[in-house]
Amino acid sequence: MQIGRRRLLIASGAAFAAACAPRVDLPAGGAPAASGAAADELDQISQAITSGGPPPDGIPPVEKPAYLSIAEASKQWKDDALVDTFTVDGQARAYPRFITVWHEIVNESAGGKPIAITYCPLTGSTLVFSGQLADGRATSFGTSGMLYNSNLVMYDRVTKSLWPQLFGVAVRGERRGERLTEIGGAVTTTFGRWKAKFPAGVVLSKETGHARAYGTWPYGDYDSAPGVIFPVRFTDARFPEKKLVVGIRANGAALAIPKDEFAQRREAKIEVGGRELVAQYDTELDAVRVLDRRTLEPVSAYNVMWFAWYAFNPKTEVLR
Amino acid sequence: MLYLLVAKALVIDPAAHFSRFGALPSLVLSPLSDRSLTDWLEPAFVLYLTDAVVLAPSVPAILTVLVLGALVGANGAMGVEAIVRRPPACATGGGPWWIAAVLPSFLASFSCCAPTVLLLLGAGAAGAVISVIPFVVPVAALLLLGSLAWSARRLERTTVLAAA
């Protein structure tokens, strides 16, 4: 059987195009479908989403996280290495940023239900989300390769809806307008401080199923240099852009606690959106925790660069 | 080498202390199963060479280095040949021909330095520049090929004339 040169070229071209096409078909930003004030805001956000460069899951999440004992991890990581820490099923776990910077999302499970530990290197924010959608379906999350306000835009693997990490609400797709459940209690600290406090903890392993130059930082001095790379909608000059604040949101209100200044203050009773909370400085971890004053349960409060917090929450109050 | 360094496929970090990850040199191969072409932008392997040096190039980065490296090498060899033989055809007459010689390498280095250039320009100007970046390496390769063919032709003509 003879195959013509033209046919061969067409077949090769089609195969190449199919291979190049993103494997995940994410919803495109279409014409506004306004239905009230909230919808208008979602439309504006949806239209302000920009490409960050990589295709969907071009920054691949860790799907099957493996863990090391502290003794093993201590051979690999220096005490001053930054880690995001979280307690899963009663076990303290640390996620070294030298690993998560290459993946941005760790899909995990807690109590048999999916959760996602998400880290955006461009905004310095780590949030933990439940993978349970409002209709009860369970999902893991992927990286869309897109950004809003320079912040990671995730997608859920069930409906492919787009969720900016610091917004926590779907802005495109089937779940548009739905808010993900944030899980409180995650704290960013150093490996040395964390292991001294949680000697029985475990640490995310470099065996992620991907080859990456773990131990190197692909963003150079971005964390300390002035300026952001991607556009943001709202800016404010009260603090340097990359200054770390602890962000808390409740019932539509937002509060920023400048982290370094709060270290002197140690504790403050605060109210955010009518919710009575207490912020405490953890001297062992050099971190700020926020608890519900009534239940003493931790609420979602996380380190985030000031420019990003303000871009998402232009009406934020600042604790002085 | 410079290309790999600026493209961050080669990282030199004196504070890294890579031997913490195990005996050096240590090689981690990328899993090949279930790959689409977009995944080929991932490192093909990670090679921790010393305590401070790690090499993690993607397949396109390796191909770019090989193709551009070979073309630059061939152009260089042709240049040496021209100097050794000193054929009259290689006299350029003093025009701005050096631009043609420098342009391919400029384009190639611009493409790999693009993220740094964009950081310097800021987000506003980045939009205008970012659209041309994918074409820069192919254009550099074409220019190098053109330069190689042109040099080869002139050298060949000179050789034929000399033989006659």
Contacts between the chains, C-beta under 8 A, distances in Angstrom:
chain1	res1	chain2	res2	distance
A	16	B	37	7.3
A	19	B	36	5.5
A	19	B	37	4.0
A	20	B	36	7.6
A	20	B	37	4.8
A	20	B	38	6.6
A	21	B	36	7.8
A	22	B	36	8.0
A	22	B	38	6.4
A	23	B	36	5.4
A	23	B	38	7.6
A	54	B	41	7.5
A	55	B	38	4.6
A	58	B	38	6.1
A	58	B	41	6.6
A	60	B	42	7.7
A	75	B	20	6.0
A	76	B	20	5.0
A	76	B	21	5.8
A	77	B	20	7.3
A	78	B	17	7.2
A	78	B	20	7.7
A	206	B	21	7.1
A	209	B	31	6.3
A	210	B	30	7.1
A	210	B	31	7.5
A	210	B	42	6.9
A	211	B	28	4.9
A	211	B	29	6.4
A	211	B	30	3.9
A	211	B	31	7.5
A	211	B	42	7.0
A	211	B	43	5.1
A	211	B	44	7.7
A	211	B	45	6.1
A	211	B	46	4.8
A	211	B	56	7.2
A	212	B	42	8.0
A	212	B	43	6.6
A	212	B	46	6.6
A	212	B	56	7.1
A	213	B	11	5.9
A	213	B	43	6.9
A	213	B	46	5.4
A	213	B	54	4.9
A	213	B	56	4.1
A	214	B	21	7.5
A	214	B	46	7.8
A	215	B	16	5.5
A	215	B	18	6.0
A	215	B	20	7.7
A	215	B	21	6.6
A	215	B	54	7.3
A	216	B	11	4.6
A	216	B	13	6.0
A	216	B	16	6.6
A	216	B	54	6.2
A	218	B	8	6.2
A	227	B	119	7.6
A	227	B	122	7.0
A	228	B	123	7.3
A	229	B	118	7.2
A	229	B	119	6.5
A	229	B	123	6.1
A	229	B	126	7.6
A	230	B	123	6.3
A	231	B	123	5.6
